Each structure stands twice: as structure tokens, then as C-alpha cells.
Amino acid sequence: MRVVVGALCLWIGTFCAGASGMCPAWSPAAAAQEIDRLAAQIARWDKAYFQQGESLIDDSLYDSVQARLAHWRRCFKPGVSEENKYFPGCGKIAHPVAHTGVNKLHDEQAVSAWITGKQRLWAQPKVDGVAVTLVYHNGELARAISRGDGLYGEDWTENIRRLASIPQRVSGELKNSVLQGELFLRREGHIQRKDGGVNARALVAGTLMRRKMDSGAPNKDIGVFIWAWPNGPGTMKARLSALQLAGFEYVHQWSVPVRDIREVASLREHWFTSALPFVTDGIVIRQEHEPAGHLWRPGTGDWLAAWKYSAAEKVTQVRQVVFRTGRTGKVTAILVLEPVMIDDKRVMRVNVGSPERLREHDVAPGDLVSVALAGQGIPRLERVVWRAVHRELPNAPSRGQLMGCLWLTAPCHAQFQGRLNRLSHREVLDLAGIGPARWQVMSQVLPTVQN
């Protein structure tokens, strides 16, 4: 959940990965401007998310931008800790037990290292929704609190009572209990690999942030997945059994004991490709034994970790814009990117199309952009996530002439190279084994015609 990322970036400066290890070549004044502007953009996203329940950016992209901001701050303000950030609309109702958040591990090797030496591990889907605290007193649902910043949240009690999935009365060990879980959009046969996120989290957040939910029949569209029972029974089996008897479905079925990385990886892939009743964005591994609830603090949940699915989009920075002229004179804009891994492909360039398309995107070196893989693994520009303060828009060359550039001159180099490449095609000279690289070498030894 987004607030988890914000909280963890506060308390664990090195947690967020994904930003480049290279510090930008900025003057102190320019760095201050860029950092302030990116921080302001993140604040606008936070305000929309926490106050209106509107997600203006995908959470995986948000994580990446947050990580980059933290990286820039470490570059130019080393040793200076983050200021205590107040999340807009997080409220002032104290959680009886703080939400710790979950440490996100980025690959199988990191997960394997985390598992080493730990016993009695359980795996659960990382359900994609909105976190909540449920407080039961003398068997009655006394209060429901939004996650907020992990320490304080909004009072959601009135709207939570409208959810059919939340038991209003409990008994036994749950009579006086604090539960933490994820409110999610119920789905029928959701396959994460195929269906993606479907904006489920924003839909749930928007419903719960209304001043008053619609009256009438209880809302059956939102379910709850209880993932923590602070100070509950000592064993996971006892907790799961009591929650199931109380009417909290899902958690008993979707909690599985695991022993090693093989079982975790297999389960993660299985849930990614199988039909589930909710949207997920990874797998959570947790130890059965947990500290006492009064010890919980945001960013301190070292007894659990998450291994998220690879994001379909990644954020990276534009290093340069170059232009290529084809054999017909057509000019194409290419973004040279800070290298980023998407699935198993290292993306360093993306074809934007014509100079007109480049102007429509309004993209320049220094901007942050999101890229994805289109059909056949071809990189595609999705959108500009953030525009730098200091920008120099590139000037595209004018379009060449169809019958021009029939010899090698300095201004015609790119178009002439395109004509040579065309000669190799089967429908032209069918020159097997002679491609762009070979033509490039050959053209370097050809004499250049002087204008």
C-alpha cells in the first residue's frame, strides 16, 4: 500500500531500491530546485490519494519515484534524515497497535537470504487494497481506523459497519482484540498475470472515504483479508482457526506454511497465474512468532517481508534525445534512457515516433518517464511522470527528401545509411548476412562527399 512505502522511506532510508546509483551532475542550487519540485509532485499525488481516494499514479511507479527522491537527497544532503512527513488526510485517531509496514525484497536472492535461519514461516498473497485496523471490545466492533501514517488514521467505523464481510460481533479470544487487514475489491476468478491491477485499490479507497456510504443493503463488493492479530494466540494455526470461526474468510485458505525459497517461489508463481478472489501484487512471507504489540512501530516489521511481482511499467530518466533519418527522409525521435530492467529485458532506448509525437509528449533530457514492453518485447513510452526544472527541448532536423541523400555526405549520413540497410532486404537485393552493423562498418571506409 502506498502509505507503507512512504512510512518505510521515512524510517528506512536505504529500503527503497530502483534509483540509479549515480548522482546527478547538478550544482547545489539546481539540486535543491529539482528535489523540491519532485517532492511537491509527490505531495500532490499523496493529497489526491489520501483525501479524494484518487490514484493518479500506479503504486509501483510511485515507489520508484519515491526511491529516486530519497536517492537524490542522499546525494546532495548526506547525513540529513528525512523530515517527519504527515500524510494528507491520515487523521488523528491513534492505532492501538501501530502498522509496521512490510520490507520489500527485490529478487529471489534477497528473499532466500531473508529466509535463511528463520523457522515456522508462512506465506500469504500480498492482497492489493486499503489497510485498516479493527478494534473489538467486549465482543463488539468498537472502532475501525484507516492506516494513515501507521500511528494515526481516520475514523472509518461508520462506513466499515456497512461492509458485509466485517463481523460486527465476535467471541472467545477475539472478544477484546486488535486486528489489522486489507480491505479489497472482491473479484471473480481474477488472474493477476492476465488482468493486472484493474484500479481496485482506488475504488476501495474512494468508497471508504465518502462521508457516508449509501444506505440500504450492506456492501458486498468489499472483502477483508486479516493479516495480523497483534498479541493473538501464539501459533499461526490457532490464529487462523479462531479467525475462520469468527467469520473472517480468506485468511485461513490463503495462508500456507513454507520452508525454503523453492516453495516460496513456486507459490508466488502459482498465485500469479491462478484465479483468485482479489487483486494481488506479490507474496508476503512471515514468521509465526511476532513481538508483543506495544513494540510495533512503522518500519520495524522485520518478522515479515514481501516479494512483489515485477511491475509492467518502470520509471527511468531520459539521458538524451537523438534523431534518426530513414531512407525516405522520415525523422524518428529516440529517447536514450538510464538502463532499466523490465521482466528480463534491459531497456536503454525507446522509439517515440515522429518529432511531432515527441512534442506532444513534451519530453526532454532529465525528465522521468514510464516505459513498458509492447508486443514482441518492444519498449514503449507510456507517459512523462515528472518534468525536470531545467529542461532543454531538443530541436529535430528537418525531414529529408525522398530522392535526396543518394550519396554519402555529412548531413546525409543517417538517411544514406538507411538506404544501404534497405538494400539487404529480401525484396531488394536479398543480401544475406549483411545488416546495419556491416553497412555501418563499410560506410566508415567510404569517402565522404564534400558539399
C-alpha positions in Angstrom: 0.0 0.0 0.0 1.3 3.5 -0.8 1.4 4.7 2.8 3.6 1.7 3.6 6.1 2.9 1.1 6.0 6.4 2.4 6.5 5.3 6.0 9.3 2.9 5.2 11.1 5.5 3.1 10.9 7.7 6.3 12.3 5.2 8.7 14.5 3.1 6.4 16.4 5.3 4.0 18.0 2.5 2.1 14.9 0.4 1.8 13.7 1.8 -1.5 15.7 0.5 -4.4 15.5 1.2 -8.1 17.0 4.6 -8.4 20.3 4.9 -10.2 23.5 4.6 -8.1 24.9 7.6 -10.0 24.4 11.1 -8.5 23.2 13.7 -11.0 25.8 16.3 -12.1 23.9 19.3 -10.6 25.0 22.4 -8.8 23.8 22.7 -5.2 21.2 25.3 -6.3 20.0 23.2 -9.2 19.8 20.1 -7.0 17.7 22.0 -4.4 15.2 23.1 -7.2 14.9 19.6 -8.7 14.5 17.9 -5.3 11.9 20.5 -4.1 9.9 20.1 -7.3 9.8 16.3 -7.3 8.8 16.4 -3.6 6.0 18.8 -4.5 4.8 16.4 -7.2 4.7 13.5 -4.7 2.8 15.7 -2.2 0.2 16.3 -4.9 -0.2 12.6 -5.6 -0.4 12.0 -1.8 -3.1 14.6 -1.4 -5.3 13.1 -4.2 -4.8 9.6 -2.9 -5.4 10.2 0.8 -8.0 12.9 0.6 -10.0 12.0 -2.5 -9.1 8.3 -2.8 -7.9 9.1 -6.3 -4.7 7.3 -7.5 -3.0 9.5 -10.1 -0.1 7.2 -10.5 0.4 3.4 -10.2 1.8 2.3 -6.9 4.8 0.6 -8.4 5.7 3.9 -10.3 5.1 5.8 -7.1 7.5 3.6 -5.2 10.2 4.2 -7.9 9.8 8.0 -7.8 9.9 8.0 -4.0 13.1 5.9 -4.2 14.6 8.4 -6.7 13.8 11.4 -4.5 15.4 9.6 -1.5 18.5 8.9 -3.6 18.8 12.5 -4.7 18.5 13.6 -1.1 21.3 11.2 -0.1 23.4 12.6 -2.9 23.1 16.2 -2.0 22.1 16.1 1.7 24.2 13.2 3.1 23.6 12.5 6.7 20.4 14.6 6.8 17.4 12.5 7.8 14.0 12.9 6.2 11.7 15.3 7.9 8.7 13.7 9.6 6.1 13.6 6.8 2.4 14.0 7.6 0.3 12.2 5.0 -2.7 14.3 4.0 -5.9 13.0 5.5 -4.2 10.4 7.6 -6.3 11.5 10.6 -5.6 11.8 14.3 -7.1 8.6 15.7 -4.3 6.6 17.3 -3.9 3.0 16.4 -3.9 0.7 19.5 -1.1 -1.2 17.7 1.0 0.6 15.1 1.1 -0.7 11.5 4.7 -1.7 10.8 4.6 -1.9 7.0 6.4 -4.7 5.2 10.0 -4.7 4.0 10.0 -5.3 0.2 12.7 -7.6 -1.2 13.5 -7.2 -4.8 14.6 -10.6 -6.1 14.8 -14.3 -5.3 18.4 -14.0 -3.9 17.3 -11.3 -1.4 14.3 -13.5 -0.4 16.5 -16.5 0.0 18.9 -14.6 2.3 16.0 -13.3 4.4 14.6 -16.8 4.9 17.9 -18.3 5.9 17.9 -19.2 9.6 14.2 -18.5 10.1 11.7 -21.1 11.2 8.0 -21.6 11.1 7.4 -19.4 8.1 4.0 -18.8 6.4 3.2 -17.3 3.1 0.2 -15.2 2.1 -0.8 -13.4 -1.0 0.0 -9.7 -0.9 -3.6 -8.5 -1.3 -3.8 -5.2 -3.1 -6.2 -3.0 -1.2 -6.5 -0.5 1.6 -5.2 -1.3 5.1 -7.4 -1.0 8.2 -7.4 -1.6 12.0 -10.4 -3.3 13.5 -10.9 -2.9 17.3 -13.2 -5.3 19.2 -14.3 -4.5 22.7 -16.4 -7.0 24.8 -17.2 -8.8 21.6 -18.5 -5.8 19.7 -16.8 -3.9 16.8 -15.9 -0.7 18.6 -13.8 1.1 16.0 -12.3 0.9 12.6 -9.3 3.1 11.7 -7.7 3.8 8.3 -4.0 3.1 8.1 -2.9 6.7 7.8 0.8 7.0 8.7 0.8 3.8 10.7 0.4 5.6 14.0 -2.7 7.7 13.4 -5.5 7.3 11.0 -9.1 8.3 10.2 -12.2 7.0 12.0 -13.8 4.7 9.4 -16.2 3.0 11.8 -19.4 4.2 10.3 -18.6 3.0 6.8 -16.9 -0.2 7.9 -20.2 -1.2 9.6 -21.8 -1.2 6.1 -19.5 -4.0 4.9 -21.0 -7.4 4.9 -17.5 -9.0 5.2 -16.8 -7.5 8.6 -18.2 -9.4 11.6 -20.0 -7.0 14.0 -19.7 -9.4 16.9 -17.0 -11.9 17.9 -16.4 -14.2 20.8 -13.7 -16.2 22.5 -10.1 -14.8 22.2 -11.3 -12.2 19.7 -13.7 -10.5 22.2 -11.1 -7.9 23.1 -8.7 -7.8 20.1 -7.0 -5.6 17.6 -6.9 -6.9 14.0 -5.0 -5.5 11.0 -6.0 -6.3 7.5 -6.6 -5.3 3.9 -9.9 -4.1 2.5 -10.1 -5.2 -1.1 -12.4 -5.3 -4.1 -13.9 -8.7 -4.5 -13.1 -10.3 -7.8 -14.4 -13.4 -9.5 -11.6 -15.5 -10.9 -9.0 -12.7 -11.0 -5.8 -13.8 -12.7 -3.1 -11.3 -11.9 -0.8 -12.1 -14.8 -3.7 -11.5 -17.3 -5.9 -9.0 -15.5 -3.5 -6.7 -13.7 -4.5 -4.3 -11.0 -7.8 -3.0 -12.5 -7.5 0.1 -10.3 -9.0 -2.0 -7.4 -7.3 -0.1 -4.6 -8.5 3.3 -5.7 -12.1 2.0 -6.0 -12.0 0.7 -2.4 -10.4 3.9 -1.1 -12.9 6.1 -2.8 -15.8 4.1 -1.3 -14.4 4.3 2.2 -13.5 8.0 2.0 -17.1 9.0 1.4 -18.6 10.9 4.2 -21.4 8.3 4.4 -21.8 5.2 2.4 -25.1 4.5 0.6 -27.8 3.2 3.0 -29.7 0.0 2.3 -28.3 -3.4 2.0 -24.7 -4.0 3.3 -21.9 -3.6 0.8 -20.8 -7.0 -0.5 -18.3 -5.7 -3.0 -15.5 -5.1 -0.5 -13.9 -8.0 1.4 -11.3 -8.1 4.2 -8.1 -10.1 4.5 -6.8 -10.2 8.1 -3.1 -10.4 8.0 -2.2 -9.5 11.6 -3.6 -10.2 15.1 -1.2 -8.5 17.5 -1.0 -10.2 20.8 -3.1 -13.0 19.5 -2.6 -16.8 20.0 1.0 -17.9 19.9 0.6 -20.2 16.9 -0.5 -19.4 13.4 -2.8 -22.4 13.3 -4.6 -21.2 16.4 -5.0 -17.6 15.0 -6.3 -18.9 11.6 -8.8 -21.3 13.2 -10.2 -18.5 15.5 -10.5 -16.0 12.6 -12.2 -18.6 10.4 -14.8 -19.4 13.2 -15.4 -15.7 13.7 -16.4 -15.2 10.1 -13.2 -13.8 8.6 -12.9 -15.8 5.4 -10.0 -15.9 3.1 -7.1 -15.8 5.5 -7.4 -19.5 6.5 -7.4 -20.7 2.9 -4.7 -18.3 1.7 -2.1 -18.9 4.5 0.4 -21.6 3.6 3.4 -22.9 5.6 6.7 -22.7 3.7 10.2 -23.9 4.4 12.5 -22.6 1.7 12.9 -20.4 -1.3 11.7 -23.1 -3.7 8.4 -23.4 -2.0 8.0 -19.6 -1.8 8.9 -19.1 -5.5 6.6 -21.8 -6.6 3.7 -20.5 -4.5 4.3 -16.9 -5.8 4.2 -18.1 -9.4 1.1 -20.2 -8.7 -0.8 -17.3 -7.2 0.3 -15.0 -10.0 -1.2 -17.3 -12.7 -4.2 -18.7 -10.9 -7.7 -17.4 -10.4 -8.0 -15.6 -7.1 -10.9 -13.7 -5.4 -8.8 -10.5 -5.1 -6.1 -8.4 -6.8 -2.5 -9.2 -5.6 0.9 -7.6 -6.2 3.2 -10.2 -4.7 3.7 -12.6 -1.9 4.3 -12.0 1.9 6.4 -14.3 4.0 6.0 -14.0 7.8 7.4 -15.7 10.8 4.9 -17.4 13.1 6.4 -15.7 16.2 5.8 -11.9 16.5 6.9 -9.4 19.1 4.3 -8.0 21.5 2.1 -5.4 20.0 3.4 -2.5 22.1 6.8 -2.9 20.4 5.4 -2.4 16.9 6.4 0.7 15.1 6.2 1.8 11.4 9.2 0.4 9.5 10.2 -2.2 12.2 8.4 -5.3 11.0 11.5 -7.4 10.5 9.5 -10.7 11.0 7.8 -10.3 7.6 8.8 -9.5 4.1 7.2 -9.1 0.7 8.4 -10.2 -2.7 6.4 -8.2 -5.2 5.6 -9.1 -8.8 7.6 -7.4 -11.5 6.0 -4.2 -12.5 4.7 -4.0 -16.0 5.9 -0.4 -16.2 9.1 1.1 -14.8 10.2 4.7 -14.2 13.5 5.8 -15.6 15.3 9.0 -16.5 15.8 10.4 -20.0 19.5 10.9 -20.7 19.4 12.2 -24.3 17.1 12.6 -27.2 18.5 11.6 -30.6 17.0 11.7 -34.1 17.3 9.2 -36.9 16.6 9.8 -40.5 15.4 6.9 -42.6 16.0 6.2 -46.3 12.8 8.1 -47.3 13.7 11.1 -45.2 11.4 10.2 -42.3 12.7 11.5 -39.0 12.3 9.4 -35.8 12.9 10.5 -32.2 14.7 8.1 -29.9 14.9 8.5 -26.1 18.2 7.3 -24.6 17.4 6.1 -21.1 19.0 5.3 -17.9 19.0 1.5 -18.2 16.1 -0.3 -16.5 15.1 -3.9 -16.3 11.5 -4.8 -17.4 10.9 -8.5 -16.9 14.2 -10.0 -18.2 14.8 -7.2 -20.8 17.3 -4.4 -20.3 15.7 -1.3 -21.8 18.1 1.6 -22.8 16.2 3.2 -25.6 12.6 3.8 -26.7 11.3 4.9 -30.1 8.9 7.8 -29.6 8.0 8.2 -33.3 7.9 11.4 -35.2 9.2 14.8 -33.9 5.5 15.8 -33.7 4.8 12.9 -31.3 7.9 14.0 -29.2 6.4 17.5 -28.9 3.0 16.0 -27.9 4.7 14.1 -25.1 6.7 17.2 -24.1 9.7 15.1 -23.1 13.3 16.3 -22.7 16.5 15.1 -21.1 16.3 14.9 -17.3 12.6 14.1 -17.3 11.3 10.9 -15.6 9.3 8.7 -17.9 7.5 5.4 -17.5 8.2 2.7 -20.1 6.6 -0.7 -20.7 7.1 -3.6 -23.1 4.6 -3.7 -26.0 4.1 -6.7 -28.4 7.2 -8.8 -29.0 9.0 -7.1 -26.1 9.4 -3.8 -27.9 9.9 -0.9 -25.4 7.1 1.7 -25.4 6.9 5.1 -23.8 3.8 5.3 -21.6 4.0 8.8 -20.3 6.1 11.5 -18.7 5.9 11.0 -14.9 7.8 14.2 -13.9 9.4 17.0 -15.8 12.7 18.5 -14.7 13.0 22.1 -13.7 15.9 22.8 -16.1 14.9 21.5 -19.5 16.2 22.0 -23.0 13.8 20.8 -25.6 15.6 19.1 -28.5 15.5 20.5 -32.0 14.5 17.9 -34.6 16.2 18.0 -38.0 14.0 18.8 -41.0 12.6 15.9 -43.0 14.8 14.7 -45.8 13.7 14.4 -49.4 12.7 11.0 -50.9 15.1 11.4 -53.8 17.8 13.2 -51.8 20.8 11.8 -50.0 21.8 9.4 -52.8 25.5 9.8 -51.8 27.4 9.9 -48.5 27.7 13.4 -47.2 27.9 14.6 -43.5 24.3 15.9 -43.4 23.0 12.8 -45.2 24.8 10.2 -43.2 21.7 8.8 -41.4 19.5 8.7 -44.5 22.2 7.2 -46.6 22.8 4.5 -44.0 19.0 3.8 -44.1 19.2 3.4 -47.9 22.1 0.9 -47.5 20.2 -1.1 -44.9 17.2 -1.3 -47.3 19.4 -3.0 -50.0 19.8 -6.0 -47.8 16.1 -6.8 -47.6 14.9 -9.9 -49.4 12.6 -7.9 -51.8 15.5 -5.7 -52.9 19.0 -7.4 -53.3 18.5 -10.1 -50.7 22.0 -9.7 -49.2 22.0 -12.4 -46.5 24.3 -11.7 -43.6 24.7 -8.0 -44.4 22.8 -5.9 -42.0 23.0 -2.5 -40.4 26.2 -3.2 -38.5 28.0 -4.4 -41.6 26.8 -1.4 -43.6 27.9 0.9 -40.8 31.5 -0.5 -41.0 31.5 -0.3 -44.8 30.3 3.3 -44.8 33.0 4.3 -42.5 35.6 3.5 -45.1 33.8 5.1 -47.9 34.9 8.6 -48.8 32.6 11.4 -47.7 31.4 13.7 -50.5 32.1 17.3 -49.6 29.2 19.8 -50.0 
